[in-house]
């Protein structure tokens, strides 16, 4: 088994993360995204929401990732109270087994 390290993701990892995400989408069974994936758009999204994400790296390449995209929204209830709504998305990806 190859040695790998898990580390926090950085915005510099966004392109590689998007490419890995697209490869997993091609399998059509690992994530709720169908190909084709717009890699540029996905890389931009990963770069904007990179906080809290981690990547697994082996041989200088990203071989896995955990990306959590959390956004907080607020809305006012009929009573006038301000409530929070947290929208979360989770993508677990690993490279296709060949």
N, CA, C and O of each residue as an XYZ file, in Angstrom:
392
protein
N       0.843     -1.174      0.000
C       0.000      0.000      0.000
C       0.888      1.235      0.000
O       1.882      1.297      0.723
N       0.524      2.210     -0.809
C       1.295      3.440     -0.921
C       1.152      4.272      0.355
O       0.096      4.285      0.988
N       2.225      4.959      0.715
C       2.195      5.867      1.849
C       1.528      7.170      1.426
O       1.746      7.651      0.313
N       0.731      7.731      2.297
C       0.106      9.005      1.997
C       0.063      9.843      3.260
O       0.198      9.334      4.373
N      -0.128     11.142      3.061
C      -0.263     12.081      4.169
C      -1.578     12.819      4.006
O      -2.005     13.108      2.889
N      -2.209     13.118      5.113
C      -3.430     13.905      5.105
C      -3.078     15.272      5.674
O      -2.464     15.381      6.735
N      -3.483     16.319      4.942
C      -3.173     17.677      5.371
C      -4.332     18.605      5.017
O      -5.181     18.262      4.193
N      -4.363     19.776      5.641
C      -5.397     20.749      5.255
C      -5.235     21.130      3.784
O      -4.115     21.270      3.292
N      -6.331     21.290      3.106
C      -6.292     21.721      1.702
C      -6.046     23.220      1.647
O      -6.387     23.959      2.570
N      -5.446     23.650      0.546
C      -5.244     25.082      0.321
C      -5.869     25.440     -1.023
O      -6.206     24.556     -1.811
N      -6.021     26.717     -1.278
C      -6.588     27.161     -2.548
C      -5.758     26.659     -3.719
O      -6.289     26.464     -4.812
N      -4.458     26.447     -3.506
C      -3.594     25.921     -4.561
C      -3.966     24.494     -4.959
O      -3.581     24.034     -6.034
N      -4.706     23.792     -4.108
C      -5.128     22.413     -4.387
C      -6.421     22.342     -5.194
O      -6.807     21.261     -5.639
N      -7.087     23.456     -5.388
C      -8.433     23.459     -5.963
C      -8.495     22.800     -7.341
O      -9.429     22.045     -7.611
N      -7.539     23.063     -8.206
C      -7.553     22.474     -9.557
C      -7.442     20.954     -9.489
O      -8.206     20.244    -10.143
N      -6.493     20.453     -8.698
C      -6.316     19.003     -8.560
C      -7.546     18.368     -7.914
O      -7.943     17.264     -8.286
N      -8.138     19.052     -6.964
C      -9.354     18.543     -6.329
C     -10.490     18.449     -7.347
O     -11.239     17.473     -7.359
N     -10.613     19.462     -8.194
C     -11.672     19.463     -9.213
C     -11.448     18.343    -10.224
O     -12.409     17.709    -10.661
N     -10.204     18.090    -10.600
C      -9.903     17.008    -11.533
C     -10.230     15.651    -10.916
O     -10.770     14.772    -11.588
N      -9.905     15.484     -9.640
C     -10.233     14.245     -8.940
C     -11.752     14.084     -8.841
O     -12.280     12.994     -9.061
N     -12.438     15.151     -8.516
C     -13.892     15.132     -8.427
C     -14.515     14.699     -9.755
O     -15.443     13.891     -9.783
N     -13.992     15.250    -10.854
C     -14.505     14.897    -12.185
C     -14.251     13.427    -12.501
O     -15.101     12.767    -13.099
N     -13.092     12.911    -12.106
C     -12.780     11.497    -12.349
C     -13.743     10.589    -11.594
O     -14.186      9.572    -12.127
N     -14.065     10.952    -10.361
C     -15.005     10.145     -9.576
C     -16.413     10.254    -10.170
O     -17.148      9.268    -10.193
N     -16.790     11.431    -10.644
C     -18.113     11.601    -11.267
C     -18.256     10.698    -12.490
O     -19.353     10.218    -12.775
N     -17.169     10.465    -13.209
C     -17.200      9.590    -14.388
C     -17.639      8.168    -14.035
O     -18.188      7.462    -14.881
N     -17.402      7.749    -12.796
C     -17.810      6.403    -12.376
C     -19.317      6.271    -12.227
O     -19.851      5.163    -12.276
N     -20.002      7.384    -12.048
C     -21.459      7.447    -11.932
C     -22.037      6.656    -10.761
O     -23.189      6.224    -10.813
N     -21.242      6.464     -9.701
C     -21.801      5.771     -8.545
C     -21.219      6.222     -7.213
O     -21.651      5.728     -6.171
N     -20.273      7.124     -7.202
C     -19.635      7.498     -5.946
C     -20.116      8.810     -5.355
O     -20.033      9.011     -4.143
N     -20.617      9.701     -6.191
C     -21.067     11.008     -5.723
C     -22.331     11.395     -6.485
O     -22.656     10.798     -7.512
N     -23.019     12.371     -5.985
C     -24.279     12.792     -6.605
C     -24.038     13.868     -7.660
O     -24.736     14.882     -7.690
N     -23.061     13.649     -8.516
C     -22.762     14.556     -9.620
C     -22.563     13.722    -10.866
O     -21.828     12.734    -10.854
N     -23.211     14.116    -11.925
C     -23.084     13.415    -13.206
C     -22.068     14.142    -14.090
O     -21.981     15.369    -14.061
N     -21.305     13.386    -14.870
C     -20.410     14.037    -15.826
C     -21.221     14.635    -16.971
O     -22.345     14.189    -17.204
N     -20.718     15.591    -17.669
C     -19.370     16.158    -17.508
C     -19.350     17.205    -16.394
O     -20.326     17.923    -16.178
N     -18.232     17.276    -15.704
C     -18.025     18.265    -14.658
C     -17.235     19.422    -15.261
O     -16.214     19.208    -15.915
N     -17.703     20.637    -15.044
C     -16.959     21.821    -15.466
C     -15.825     22.009    -14.460
O     -16.030     22.559    -13.378
N     -14.639     21.552    -14.823
C     -13.512     21.538    -13.893
C     -13.133     22.952    -13.455
O     -12.832     23.172    -12.282
N     -13.143     23.900    -14.370
C     -12.814     25.273    -14.002
C     -13.780     25.846    -12.991
O     -13.371     26.479    -12.017
N     -15.067     25.623    -13.220
C     -16.092     26.105    -12.285
C     -15.966     25.414    -10.936
O     -16.066     26.059     -9.893
N     -15.746     24.104    -10.954
C     -15.621     23.353     -9.700
C     -14.365     23.776     -8.943
O     -14.392     23.890     -7.718
N     -13.255     24.011     -9.665
C     -12.024     24.470     -9.013
C     -12.244     25.820     -8.341
O     -11.763     26.052     -7.232
N     -12.969     26.707     -9.011
C     -13.259     28.024     -8.426
C     -14.111     27.869     -7.163
O     -13.884     28.561     -6.170
N     -15.085     26.965     -7.201
C     -15.919     26.726     -6.021
C     -15.074     26.168     -4.881
O     -15.190     26.626     -3.745
N     -14.227     25.185     -5.173
C     -13.362     24.621     -4.132
C     -12.453     25.695     -3.553
O     -12.262     25.745     -2.337
N     -11.890     26.551     -4.391
C     -10.992     27.610     -3.919
C     -11.722     28.580     -2.991
O     -11.164     29.025     -1.988
N     -12.976     28.908     -3.330
C     -13.760     29.847     -2.511
C     -14.151     29.258     -1.164
O     -14.320     29.993     -0.192
N     -14.298     27.925     -1.098
C     -14.846     27.279      0.104
C     -13.866     26.276      0.699
O     -14.285     25.257      1.248
N     -12.575     26.549      0.599
C     -11.542     25.573      0.948
C     -11.416     25.332      2.460
O     -10.943     24.273      2.873
N     -11.827     26.288      3.279
C     -11.688     26.151      4.729
C     -12.326     24.879      5.251
O     -13.470     24.573      4.915
N     -11.595     24.133      6.070
C     -12.112     22.897      6.638
C     -11.924     21.676      5.765
O     -12.224     20.562      6.193
N     -11.433     21.861      4.550
C     -11.210     20.723      3.647
C      -9.847     20.101      3.918
O      -8.909     20.782      4.334
N      -9.756     18.812      3.679
C      -8.477     18.104      3.798
C      -8.242     17.281      2.537
O      -9.183     16.890      1.846
N      -6.971     17.030      2.255
C      -6.612     16.204      1.109
C      -5.646     15.116      1.569
O      -4.891     15.300      2.524
N      -5.683     13.987      0.876
C      -4.699     12.922      1.053
C      -3.736     13.041     -0.119
O      -4.154     13.136     -1.273
N      -2.445     13.034      0.188
C      -1.419     13.225     -0.834
C      -0.462     12.040     -0.807
O       0.022     11.645      0.253
N      -0.192     11.476     -1.986
C       0.779     10.392     -2.137
C       1.575     10.663     -3.404
O       0.997     10.955     -4.451
N       2.872     10.568     -3.317
C       3.703     10.786     -4.492
C       3.535     12.168     -5.090
O       3.671     12.339     -6.302
N       3.238     13.163     -4.255
C       3.077     14.526     -4.740
C       1.745     14.804     -5.407
O       1.535     15.903     -5.921
N       0.834     13.831     -5.412
C      -0.471     14.019     -6.049
C      -1.586     13.830     -5.034
O      -1.472     13.035     -4.102
N      -2.664     14.574     -5.234
C      -3.835     14.420     -4.376
C      -4.534     13.126     -4.780
O      -4.917     12.943     -5.936
N      -4.691     12.239     -3.809
C      -5.310     10.942     -4.084
C      -6.670     10.784     -3.413
O      -7.373      9.801     -3.646
N      -7.034     11.747     -2.587
C      -8.331     11.720     -1.926
C      -8.609     13.061     -1.308
O      -7.701     13.869     -1.112
N      -9.872     13.301     -0.998
C     -10.203     14.588     -0.392
C     -11.494     14.493      0.390
O     -12.335     13.624      0.158
N     -11.620     15.414      1.318
C     -12.853     15.624      2.056
C     -13.105     17.120      1.978
O     -12.327     17.921      2.496
N     -14.186     17.485      1.333
C     -14.505     18.911      1.152
C     -15.870     19.167      1.754
O     -16.868     18.583      1.334
N     -15.903     20.033      2.727
C     -17.162     20.395      3.367
C     -17.441     21.852      3.040
O     -16.653     22.735      3.377
N     -18.551     22.094      2.392
C     -18.961     23.443      2.017
C     -20.128     23.824      2.909
O     -21.231     23.303      2.747
N     -19.894     24.723      3.842
C     -20.930     25.135      4.776
C     -21.199     26.622      4.562
O     -20.281     27.442      4.594
N     -22.436     26.948      4.348
C     -22.804     28.366      4.263
C     -23.922     28.629      5.260
O     -24.801     27.795      5.477
N     -23.864     29.786      5.846
C     -24.841     30.151      6.867
C     -25.743     31.234      6.299
O     -25.273     32.215      5.723
N     -27.028     31.045      6.469
C     -28.002     32.038      6.032
C     -28.892     32.384      7.214
O     -29.117     31.563      8.103
N     -29.382     33.583      7.209
C     -30.300     33.995      8.257
C     -31.625     34.407      7.631
O     -31.668     34.922      6.514
N     -32.685     34.175      8.359
C     -33.989     34.601      7.893
C     -34.813     35.054      9.090
O     -34.615     34.596     10.216
N     -35.736     35.959      8.820
C     -36.564     36.502      9.876
C     -37.890     35.746      9.918
O     -38.568     35.608      8.900
N     -38.248     35.263     11.093
C     -39.511     34.563     11.292
C     -40.650     35.573     11.416
O     -40.418     36.768     11.596
N     -41.859     35.085     11.318
C     -43.027     35.968     11.416
C     -43.039     36.726     12.750
O     -43.561     37.838     12.835
N     -42.465     36.119     13.779
C     -42.420     36.763     15.103
C     -41.395     37.892     15.154
O     -41.346     38.644     16.128
N     -40.585     38.011     14.117
C     -39.533     39.020     14.102
C     -38.183     38.485     14.538
O     -37.168     39.165     14.382
N     -38.154     37.246     15.095
C     -36.888     36.645     15.514
C     -36.022     36.331     14.300
O     -36.526     35.964     13.238
N     -34.707     36.480     14.473
C     -33.748     36.159     13.424
C     -33.207     34.759     13.682
O     -32.614     34.509     14.731
N     -33.405     33.848     12.739
C     -32.958     32.469     12.882
C     -31.858     32.180     11.874
O     -31.800     32.782     10.802
N     -30.989     31.247     12.238
C     -29.921     30.804     11.349
C     -30.330     29.530     10.636
O     -31.031     28.685     11.192
N     -29.890     29.411      9.423
C     -30.070     28.190      8.643
C     -28.697     27.820      8.106
O     -28.038     28.642      7.470
N     -28.269     26.615      8.351
C     -26.960     26.167      7.875
C     -27.174     25.164      6.756
O     -27.830     24.139      6.941
N     -26.619     25.467      5.602
C     -26.708     24.591      4.439
C     -25.356     23.910      4.297
O     -24.330     24.580      4.179
N     -25.350     22.584      4.308
C     -24.089     21.866      4.226
C     -24.099     20.911      3.050
O     -25.123     20.317      2.711
N     -22.938     20.781      2.439
C     -22.738     19.805      1.382
C     -21.439     19.084      1.648
O     -20.484     19.695      2.127
N     -21.379     17.821      1.355
C     -20.191     17.024      1.619
C     -19.872     16.185      0.402
O     -20.731     15.473     -0.118
N     -18.658     16.272     -0.041
C     -18.218     15.441     -1.158
C     -17.021     14.634     -0.712
O     -15.978     15.196     -0.376
N     -17.158     13.340     -0.706
C     -16.044     12.452     -0.427
C     -15.602     11.863     -1.752
O     -16.412     11.290     -2.481
N     -14.353     11.995     -2.063
C     -13.877     11.522     -3.353
C     -12.615     10.707     -3.192
O     -11.800     10.964     -2.306
N     -12.464      9.751     -4.034
C     -11.228      8.999     -4.136
C     -11.020      8.655     -5.595
O     -11.980      8.616     -6.364
N      -9.786      8.406     -5.987
C      -9.547      8.153     -7.409
C     -10.157      6.826     -7.848
O     -10.311      5.916     -7.034
N     -10.502      6.711     -9.121
C     -11.029      5.446     -9.630
C      -9.987      4.342     -9.513
O      -8.793      4.581     -9.694
N     -10.439      3.160     -9.216
C      -9.550      2.004     -9.145
C      -9.424      1.429    -10.543
O     -10.429      1.094    -11.169
N      -8.239      1.314    -11.022
C      -8.005      0.803    -12.365
C      -7.265     -0.518    -12.306
O      -6.974     -1.110    -13.346
